[in-house]
Amino acid sequence: LESLINIAASSFALFSVIYGSRLKDTSHPYGHGKMEAVAVGFEGAMILLTGIFIIIKSVISLVTGSIIREVDLGIYITAFSAVLLAGMSFMLLRKGRTLKSDVLLADGKHLQTDVFTSLALIAGLVVFKITGYAWVDSVLAMALAIHIIFSGYGLIRKSLDDLMDKADPVLIEKIATILEKERNSRWIDIHHLKVQKYGSSLH
């Protein structure tokens, strides 16, 4: 399920980057960059659902008693997966900051949560191998799921803020500082400065 969620989220992120980079037209005078905000919300929803699914699965495992087999193989595969996910997450986050792309940052954070999930799984398997207590795996998973849910909620909020053009005082201050630095004596003073974000473009 987690792999399918990753594919769905990354596919939508790819679509939003391609669609969002289209030039402005008569129907979209500011461009198509808002599609990135939609994708960030989708990504956040996927992360949130992942967290909820982990909690449900963990509760079921605690109630029914989970049987854990092939512990060593599980640790090796999960560790290898975590290394690959960490590399992809780092690349996406770095590229997202360079391009000022919220959707790439969101996808990077999504994969980052998968890295944490993998590390918690490894920790649970190691503890199980040492102690034989299978419930430790479920408890660790639930604790991590709460962190994942908050992460998803944060992305959904950001998406809604961007779609509703919530004021960004830090960004406005930054733009005001640049305008003051580049001030021209022929300018009339600027009042009531407003900024709209469309993908990586500011209007």
C-alpha positions in Angstrom: 0.0 0.0 0.0 2.8 2.4 0.9 4.5 1.7 -2.5 1.3 2.4 -4.3 0.8 5.7 -2.4 4.4 6.7 -3.3 3.8 6.0 -7.0 0.4 7.9 -6.9 1.9 10.9 -5.1 5.1 11.1 -7.2 3.1 10.7 -10.5 0.8 13.6 -9.4 3.8 15.7 -8.4 5.4 15.1 -11.8 2.1 16.0 -13.6 1.8 19.2 -11.5 5.4 20.3 -12.3 4.8 19.7 -16.0 1.4 21.4 -16.0 2.5 24.2 -13.7 5.5 25.2 -15.9 3.1 26.0 -18.8 3.2 29.6 -19.9 0.4 32.0 -19.1 -2.4 32.3 -21.6 -5.7 34.3 -21.9 -7.5 31.9 -19.5 -4.6 31.9 -17.0 -3.0 35.4 -17.0 -0.7 34.5 -14.0 0.3 31.1 -15.4 -0.5 27.6 -14.1 1.7 27.5 -11.0 -1.2 27.0 -8.6 -1.3 23.4 -9.7 1.8 22.9 -7.5 -0.2 24.0 -4.4 -2.9 21.4 -5.3 -0.2 18.7 -5.6 1.3 19.7 -2.2 -2.2 19.2 -0.7 -2.5 15.8 -2.4 1.0 14.8 -1.1 0.0 15.9 2.4 -3.2 13.9 2.2 -1.3 10.8 1.1 1.2 11.2 4.0 -1.7 11.7 6.5 -3.5 8.5 5.2 -0.2 6.6 5.5 0.0 7.6 9.2 -3.6 6.6 9.8 -3.0 3.2 8.0 0.1 2.5 10.2 -1.9 3.2 13.4 -4.7 0.9 12.3 -2.3 -1.9 11.3 -0.4 -1.5 14.6 -3.5 -1.7 16.7 -4.6 -4.9 14.8 -1.1 -6.4 15.3 -1.3 -5.6 19.1 -4.7 -7.1 19.4 -4.2 -10.2 17.3 -0.5 -10.7 18.0 1.8 -10.4 15.0 4.0 -13.2 13.8 7.4 -11.8 12.6 9.4 -14.1 10.3 12.7 -13.7 8.4 13.9 -10.9 10.7 17.5 -10.7 9.3 16.3 -10.5 5.7 13.7 -7.9 6.7 16.4 -5.7 8.4 18.7 -5.9 5.3 16.0 -5.1 2.8 14.6 -2.3 4.9 18.0 -0.8 5.4 18.8 -0.9 1.7 15.4 0.7 0.9 16.1 3.4 3.6 19.4 4.3 2.0 17.8 4.7 -1.5 14.9 6.7 -0.1 17.3 9.0 1.8 19.3 9.7 -1.4 16.1 10.4 -3.4 14.7 12.6 -0.6 18.0 14.6 -0.3 18.0 15.2 -4.1 14.3 16.3 -4.2 14.7 18.6 -1.2 17.9 20.2 -2.6 16.3 20.7 -6.1 13.1 22.0 -4.5 15.0 24.7 -2.6 17.0 25.6 -5.7 14.0 25.9 -8.0 11.7 27.2 -5.2 9.3 24.4 -6.0 6.9 23.5 -3.2 5.8 20.3 -4.8 9.4 19.0 -5.1 9.9 19.9 -1.4 6.6 18.1 -0.5 7.7 15.0 -2.4 11.1 15.1 -0.7 9.4 15.4 2.7 7.1 12.5 1.8 10.1 10.3 1.0 11.8 11.6 4.2 8.9 10.2 6.3 9.4 6.9 4.5 13.0 6.9 5.7 11.9 7.5 9.3 9.3 4.7 8.9 12.1 2.4 7.7 14.4 3.3 10.5 11.6 2.7 13.1 10.9 -0.6 11.4 14.6 -1.6 11.7 14.7 -0.6 15.3 11.6 -2.6 16.0 13.0 -5.7 14.3 16.3 -5.4 16.2 14.5 -5.0 19.5 12.3 -8.0 18.6 15.4 -10.1 17.7 17.1 -9.2 21.1 14.0 -9.5 23.4 11.5 -11.5 21.5 8.8 -8.9 22.2 6.7 -8.5 19.1 4.6 -5.6 20.6 7.6 -3.2 20.5 7.4 -3.1 16.7 3.7 -2.0 16.9 4.3 0.6 19.6 7.3 2.2 17.7 5.2 2.2 14.5 2.3 4.1 16.3 4.6 6.7 17.8 6.1 7.3 14.3 2.7 7.4 12.7 1.7 10.3 14.9 4.7 12.2 13.6 3.8 11.3 10.0 0.2 12.5 10.5 1.4 15.9 11.8 3.8 16.1 8.8 0.9 15.4 6.4 -1.4 17.9 8.1 1.3 20.6 7.8 1.5 20.1 4.0 -2.3 20.2 3.7 -2.3 23.5 5.6 0.4 25.0 3.4 -1.5 23.9 0.3 -4.7 25.6 1.5 -2.8 28.8 2.5 -1.2 29.0 -0.9 -4.4 28.4 -2.8 -6.2 31.0 -0.6 -3.2 33.5 -1.0 -2.5 33.8 2.7 -0.3 36.8 3.4 3.4 36.0 3.9 4.9 38.8 6.1 8.4 37.4 5.8 8.2 37.3 1.9 6.7 40.8 1.8 9.5 42.2 4.1 12.1 40.5 1.8 10.6 42.1 -1.3 10.3 45.5 0.5 14.0 45.3 1.4 15.0 44.6 -2.2 12.8 47.5 -3.5 14.3 49.8 -0.9 17.8 48.7 -2.0 17.1 49.3 -5.7 15.1 52.5 -5.1 15.0 54.9 -8.0 14.5 58.6 -7.3 11.8 58.8 -10.0 9.6 56.2 -8.3 6.4 57.1 -6.5 6.3 55.3 -3.1 4.8 51.8 -3.0 1.8 51.3 -0.7 -0.2 48.2 0.2 2.2 45.8 -1.4 0.5 42.4 -2.1 2.2 39.2 -3.4 0.6 36.2 -5.0 2.6 32.9 -5.4 2.1 30.8 -8.5 4.5 27.9 -8.2 8.0 29.4 -8.2 6.7 32.7 -9.6 5.7 35.7 -7.6 3.3 38.4 -8.8 
